Amino acid sequence: MLYSLQQIQNATNLTANTILILLGFSDHPDLQTLLFLAFLTIYMLTVAGNLVIIVLVVNDVRLHTPMYFFLGNLSCLEICYTSTILPRLLFSLLTGDRTISVHGCIMQYHFFGVLASTECYLLAVMSYDRYLAICKPLRYTSLMNSRVCISLITFSWVSGLLNVSIVTSLLWKLMFCGPNKMEHFFCDLSPVLKLSCSDTHLAELVNFVFASINTLPPFLLTLISYVNIIGTILQMKTKASRQKAFSTCSSHLMVVMLFYGSLICVYVLPETGALKGLHKTFSLFYTVFTPMLNPLIYSLRNREVKAAFLRTATKIINVARTLC
């Protein structure tokens, strides 16, 4: 079969782009240094705060309960989650190099997608744990034993990995040509698909199906759990009991509202008008601010975590004095 010169040139151009450009916050050139310092501070606080939670959960025997087992996993996930995005963003702000390879971009989306999907399941698991603890206190120990906890965590991670891996496998088959500038600070799926010159309908459909599976059932389970929790708390006879029960789940509810609220603004509401310009801002909430706020919310609103921190700090001080 003979091909025209134009057809050969078009076929060559389909594989021309191997580099993409993440524009990020380049529209504010005078703020690059300030943004770098701000995001560096956020990243350090996120890693340090979540590491403290992990150390406390592992080190303090009084926190060896299902609730804190899940919290420790959430903190571990948040460190990985923010580390898929912020280091690359910091590098761009520091050096001005906003280029990323197509393969690197797809890998960043893959890790981001797996961790975001896993967080949806993990937040649902944590809400179910609080439901059993408050609404089924007499059966809580038997229903939420160590075997069940490990099974739920394994299910959360495996589900997130499998679902996103199918979408990622479709991205590897796409070709990129023409415009290569992405109006975002990380490789999210929608801006990546917009740069592809291949047919993206299958990838969009599969992503919609798995995104619905990863978000709607966990969100509904979380919602149903908290409706039952609030109903049970309101039926408690003493004010002290109500306050204690509410304090154990209010912090988790705040995390859920921040995470799902920003996700809905980005992925559910239409990308038109004023919302189109705010999508990047909303993305900052679930990718940057929520991982930083999680340890603060859980520690400042949780007496057991604060007590564990004081006990651990006291041990460290005593060991330091002994060594000196």
C-alpha positions in Angstrom: 0.0 0.0 0.0 1.4 3.5 -0.9 1.2 6.4 1.4 1.2 10.1 0.5 3.9 12.4 1.9 1.3 14.1 4.1 0.2 10.8 5.6 3.7 9.9 6.5 4.3 13.3 8.1 1.1 13.0 10.1 2.0 9.5 11.3 5.5 10.8 12.3 3.9 13.7 14.2 1.8 11.4 16.3 4.8 10.2 18.2 6.6 13.5 18.2 5.8 14.6 21.7 7.6 12.7 24.5 7.8 15.7 26.8 4.8 17.5 28.5 4.9 20.9 30.2 3.2 21.3 33.6 2.4 25.0 33.6 1.4 24.9 37.3 1.6 28.4 38.8 3.8 29.9 36.0 1.2 32.6 35.6 2.5 34.2 38.8 6.3 34.5 38.0 6.8 37.1 40.8 5.5 34.6 43.4 7.7 31.6 42.5 10.0 31.9 45.5 7.2 32.6 47.9 5.2 29.6 46.5 8.3 27.4 46.8 8.8 28.3 50.5 5.1 27.9 51.2 4.8 24.4 49.6 8.2 23.3 51.1 6.8 24.2 54.6 3.6 22.4 53.9 5.5 19.3 52.7 7.7 19.3 55.7 4.7 19.7 58.1 2.8 17.0 56.3 5.6 14.4 56.5 6.6 15.4 60.1 3.0 15.4 61.3 2.1 12.1 59.8 5.3 10.5 60.9 4.5 11.5 64.5 1.1 9.9 64.2 2.8 6.7 62.9 5.4 6.6 65.6 2.8 7.2 68.4 0.5 4.4 67.0 3.4 2.0 66.8 5.2 2.9 70.0 2.2 3.5 72.5 0.5 0.3 73.6 -2.6 2.2 74.5 -3.1 3.1 70.9 -3.0 -0.5 69.7 -6.7 -0.5 68.8 -8.5 -0.7 65.4 -9.2 3.0 65.3 -5.5 4.0 65.6 -4.4 1.1 63.4 -6.5 2.7 60.6 -5.2 6.1 61.6 -1.6 4.9 61.3 -2.4 3.5 57.8 -4.0 6.8 56.8 -0.9 8.7 57.9 1.3 6.4 55.9 -0.9 6.8 52.9 -0.9 10.6 53.2 3.0 10.7 53.2 3.1 8.7 50.0 0.2 10.6 48.6 1.7 14.1 49.0 5.1 12.8 48.0 3.8 11.9 44.5 3.0 15.5 43.8 4.9 18.1 46.0 8.5 17.1 45.3 8.0 17.5 41.5 6.1 20.8 42.1 8.9 22.1 44.4 11.5 21.2 41.7 9.6 23.2 39.1 9.2 26.2 41.4 12.9 26.1 42.3 14.5 25.6 38.9 11.8 26.8 36.5 11.9 23.4 34.7 8.3 22.5 34.2 8.9 19.6 31.7 8.0 16.0 32.5 8.2 13.0 30.2 5.0 11.3 29.0 6.0 8.1 30.9 6.8 10.1 34.0 3.5 11.9 33.8 1.6 8.6 33.4 3.4 7.1 36.4 2.7 10.2 38.5 -1.0 9.8 37.7 -0.9 6.1 38.5 0.5 6.5 42.0 -1.7 9.5 42.6 -4.8 7.6 41.5 -4.0 4.5 43.5 -3.4 6.5 46.7 -6.5 8.7 46.2 -8.7 5.6 45.5 -7.3 3.8 48.5 -8.0 6.8 50.7 -11.7 6.7 49.7 -11.9 3.1 50.8 -9.8 3.8 54.0 -12.0 6.7 55.1 -15.1 4.4 54.6 -13.4 1.7 56.7 -12.7 4.2 59.4 -16.3 5.4 59.4 -17.5 1.8 59.7 -15.1 1.3 62.6 -16.6 4.3 64.4 -20.1 3.0 63.6 -19.4 -0.3 65.3 -17.7 1.3 68.2 -20.6 3.7 69.0 -23.6 1.9 67.7 -22.6 -1.7 68.5 -20.3 -1.3 71.5 -21.0 -4.7 73.0 -20.1 -6.5 69.8 -17.3 -4.2 68.7 -14.4 -6.3 69.9 -15.6 -9.4 68.1 -16.7 -7.7 64.9 -13.5 -5.6 64.6 -10.8 -8.0 65.5 -7.2 -8.0 64.2 -8.1 -10.3 61.3 -10.9 -8.1 60.1 -8.8 -5.0 60.4 -6.0 -6.5 58.3 -8.6 -7.7 55.7 -10.2 -4.3 55.4 -6.8 -2.6 55.0 -5.7 -5.1 52.4 -9.0 -4.7 50.5 -8.6 -0.9 50.5 -5.1 -1.0 49.0 -5.8 -3.8 46.5 -9.0 -2.3 45.2 -7.3 1.1 44.7 -4.4 -0.6 42.9 -6.4 -2.8 40.6 -9.0 -0.2 39.5 -6.4 2.5 38.7 -4.0 0.1 37.0 -6.7 -0.7 34.4 -7.1 3.0 33.6 -3.3 3.4 33.5 -2.9 0.5 31.1 -5.1 2.4 28.7 -3.0 5.6 29.0 0.1 3.7 27.9 -1.5 3.1 24.6 -2.2 6.8 23.9 -0.1 9.0 21.6 0.6 12.7 22.2 1.0 15.2 19.5 0.4 18.9 19.0 0.0 21.0 22.2 1.9 19.7 25.1 1.2 22.3 27.8 -0.9 21.2 30.7 -2.7 23.8 32.8 -2.2 22.0 36.0 0.5 21.4 38.7 0.4 17.6 38.5 -0.6 14.9 36.0 -4.3 14.4 36.6 -6.2 12.3 34.2 -8.5 14.9 32.6 -5.7 17.3 31.5 -3.6 14.4 30.3 -6.4 13.1 28.1 -6.9 16.6 26.6 -3.3 16.5 25.2 -3.7 13.1 23.6 -4.3 12.9 19.8 -5.6 9.3 20.2 -9.2 8.3 20.7 -9.7 8.7 24.5 -13.4 7.7 24.7 -12.6 4.2 26.1 -10.2 5.6 28.7 -12.7 8.2 29.7 -15.5 5.6 30.0 -13.4 3.2 32.0 -12.2 5.9 34.2 -15.8 7.1 34.8 -16.8 3.6 35.8 -13.9 3.0 38.2 -14.1 6.5 39.6 -17.7 5.9 40.4 -16.9 2.5 42.0 -14.0 4.1 44.0 -15.9 7.1 45.3 -19.7 6.5 45.4 -19.9 3.3 47.4 -17.3 4.4 50.0 -19.0 7.8 50.2 -22.4 6.3 50.7 -21.0 3.9 53.3 -19.4 6.8 55.1 -22.6 8.8 54.9 -24.8 6.0 56.2 -22.4 5.2 59.0 -22.4 8.8 60.2 -26.2 9.1 60.0 -26.4 6.1 62.3 -23.7 7.5 64.5 -25.4 10.8 64.9 -28.7 9.1 65.6 -27.1 7.0 68.3 -25.3 9.9 69.9 -28.5 11.9 70.1 -30.2 9.0 72.0 -27.5 8.8 74.7 -28.8 9.8 78.1 -25.9 11.8 79.6 -24.2 14.8 78.1 -20.8 13.4 79.0 -21.5 10.3 77.0 -22.6 12.3 74.0 -19.6 14.6 74.1 -17.2 11.6 74.4 -18.8 9.8 71.5 -18.9 12.8 69.3 -15.3 13.8 70.0 -14.1 10.4 68.7 -15.8 10.8 65.3 -16.0 14.5 64.7 -12.3 14.7 63.7 -12.8 11.9 61.1 -15.9 13.6 59.8 -14.0 16.9 59.3 -11.4 14.9 57.2 -14.1 13.3 55.2 -15.8 16.6 54.5 -12.5 18.3 53.3 -11.5 15.3 51.1 -14.9 14.6 49.4 -15.9 18.3 49.3 -12.8 19.2 47.2 -13.1 16.0 45.1 -16.8 16.8 44.2 -15.8 20.4 43.2 -13.1 19.1 40.8 -14.6 15.9 39.4 -18.4 16.2 39.7 -19.3 19.9 39.1 -19.1 21.0 35.5 -15.8 22.6 34.3 -17.3 25.9 33.1 -17.3 29.5 34.1 -15.8 30.5 37.4 -15.3 26.9 38.4 -12.9 26.2 35.5 -10.5 28.7 37.0 -11.0 27.3 40.5 -10.3 23.7 39.7 -6.6 24.1 40.3 -7.3 25.7 43.6 -9.7 23.0 44.7 -7.2 20.3 43.6 -4.8 21.8 46.2 -7.2 20.9 49.0 -7.3 17.2 48.4 -3.7 16.8 47.2 -1.8 19.2 49.5 -3.8 20.7 52.4 -5.8 17.6 53.5 -2.7 15.5 54.0 -1.2 18.3 56.1 -4.3 18.9 58.1 -5.1 15.3 58.9 -2.5 14.8 61.7 -3.4 18.3 63.1 -7.1 17.5 63.2 -6.6 14.1 64.8 -4.1 15.2 67.4 -5.6 18.5 68.4 -9.1 17.0 68.8 -8.1 13.7 70.3 -7.2 13.4 74.0 -5.7 9.9 73.6 -3.3 11.1 70.9 -2.2 14.1 72.9 -1.7 11.9 76.0 0.4 9.5 73.9 2.5 12.3 72.5 3.2 13.6 76.0 4.2 10.1 77.2 6.4 9.5 74.2 8.0 13.0 74.6 8.7 12.3 78.2 10.4 9.0 77.4 12.6 10.7 74.8 13.5 13.4 77.3 14.4 10.9 80.0 16.5 8.8 77.6 18.3 12.0 76.4 19.0 13.0 80.1 20.4 9.5 80.8 22.7 9.6 77.8 24.0 13.0 78.8 
